[in-house]
Structures are given as C-alpha cells and as structure tokens.
Amino acid sequence: MIAIVDDDEAVRVAMKSLVRSVGHHASTFASVQEFLKSKQFSNTSCIITDLQMPGLSGLDLQDLLIARGHRFPIIFITGHPDENERTRAMKAGALAFLIKPINHHQLLDHLEKALKAN
C-alpha cells in the first residue's frame, strides 16, 4: 500500500488517482497522526508526504518512523522548498524531494524505484 499523507484534499485525490492509474493500491491521510493511527500502517510499502502540514510535518513523520525502527521509503513533496529541509530529509534516507507542481512521470519513477527496493 502506498500511503499519501497531505493536508490538501485535492493533492491527496490527485496523488491517489495517479498511483492507482499504474496499478498500485493507495490510501490517503490528512495528517501524520491519522496515518500513524491507521490499521493500514503496517502494510505500507512507500510514503508520499507533504513536507509542511499543520501539526506534525513530513520531517516529523520521518523522524518518528526512524525512532520507531521503521524504514519506509519516503517521497517528499512540497510547495515551499527549503534547502536545509531537503538536505535533512535526504540525509535521513528520503528517496526523493519533489517540488509542487509535481512532475507525474518523475514521481512515478521514484515510486517504482521504492517498490523495487522493498
């Protein structure tokens, strides 16, 4: 299952549609907390997450997962790129750091790499 974590409903819907268009199962979550409480959490193959969200950010999610011993491939998407955040995410093991509007082919290429690595 591909987890899509973004506070913007339109982004969640678009990403879910894109992921499903290439034959993968996707579930959407409006917040980090919603994802972490989900029963689908343990079935996650890859996470596509917004960087900046109310409450916990995508970087917070990455930190929490690492602290709990989970190493899901993570693809960050953001409309507000920051080089320090990009560097932090990539050093912690992020697979990609993409800028909105997202190039769909680029996202799908990274997603396929993540799924092949698992």
C-alpha positions in Angstrom: 0.0 0.0 0.0 1.2 3.5 -0.9 0.4 6.0 1.9 -0.3 9.5 0.8 -0.1 12.0 3.7 -1.0 15.5 2.8 -3.3 18.1 4.4 -4.6 19.3 1.0 -7.5 17.1 -0.1 -7.1 18.0 -3.8 -3.5 16.8 -3.7 -4.5 13.6 -1.9 -7.1 12.8 -4.5 -4.8 13.6 -7.4 -1.9 11.5 -6.0 -4.2 8.6 -5.2 -5.6 8.7 -8.7 -2.1 8.8 -10.2 -0.8 5.9 -8.1 -3.9 3.8 -8.9 -3.5 4.5 -12.6 -0.3 2.4 -12.6 -1.9 -0.4 -10.7 -0.9 0.2 -7.1 -3.1 0.4 -4.0 -3.1 3.8 -2.3 -4.6 5.2 0.9 -4.8 8.8 1.8 -4.3 10.5 5.2 -5.0 14.2 6.0 -2.3 14.2 8.8 0.7 12.4 10.2 -1.4 11.5 13.2 -4.1 9.9 11.1 -1.5 7.8 9.2 0.2 6.7 12.4 -3.1 5.6 13.9 -4.2 3.8 10.8 -4.7 0.0 10.7 -3.0 0.1 7.2 0.2 1.5 8.7 1.9 -1.9 8.9 1.1 -2.7 5.2 2.9 0.4 3.9 5.3 0.0 1.0 6.1 3.6 0.4 5.0 7.0 1.8 4.4 10.1 -0.3 4.1 13.0 2.1 3.9 16.8 2.1 6.7 18.5 3.8 4.7 21.2 5.6 1.4 20.4 7.3 -0.4 21.7 10.4 0.7 19.8 13.5 3.4 17.3 12.6 5.3 17.8 9.4 6.6 15.3 6.9 10.0 15.6 8.5 8.4 14.9 11.9 6.9 11.8 10.3 10.3 10.7 9.0 11.9 11.3 12.5 9.1 9.3 14.3 9.4 6.4 11.9 13.1 6.2 12.3 12.8 6.4 16.1 10.4 3.5 16.0 12.6 1.4 13.8 10.5 1.7 10.6 12.4 2.4 7.3 9.7 3.0 4.7 10.8 4.7 1.5 9.6 8.3 1.7 9.0 10.7 -1.2 8.6 14.3 0.0 6.5 16.8 -2.0 6.4 20.5 -1.2 5.3 23.8 -2.5 7.7 25.6 -0.2 11.2 24.2 -1.0 13.9 24.8 1.6 17.4 23.6 1.0 18.1 22.9 4.7 14.9 20.7 5.0 15.7 19.0 1.7 19.2 18.2 3.0 17.9 16.9 6.3 15.3 14.7 4.6 17.8 13.2 2.2 20.4 12.6 4.8 17.8 10.7 6.9 17.1 8.5 3.9 14.3 10.1 1.9 14.1 8.7 -1.6 13.1 12.0 -3.3 12.3 15.6 -2.6 9.9 16.9 -5.2 8.6 20.5 -5.8 5.0 21.2 -6.5 3.5 21.2 -9.0 4.7 17.6 -9.2 6.0 16.1 -12.4 3.9 12.9 -12.5 6.5 10.9 -14.5 9.2 11.8 -12.1 7.0 10.8 -9.1 6.1 7.5 -10.7 9.8 6.8 -11.5 10.7 7.3 -7.8 7.7 5.3 -6.7 8.7 2.3 -8.9 12.3 2.5 -7.5 11.0 2.4 -4.0 8.8 -0.6 -4.6 11.5 -2.5 -6.4 13.9 -1.9 -3.4 11.4 -3.4 -1.0 
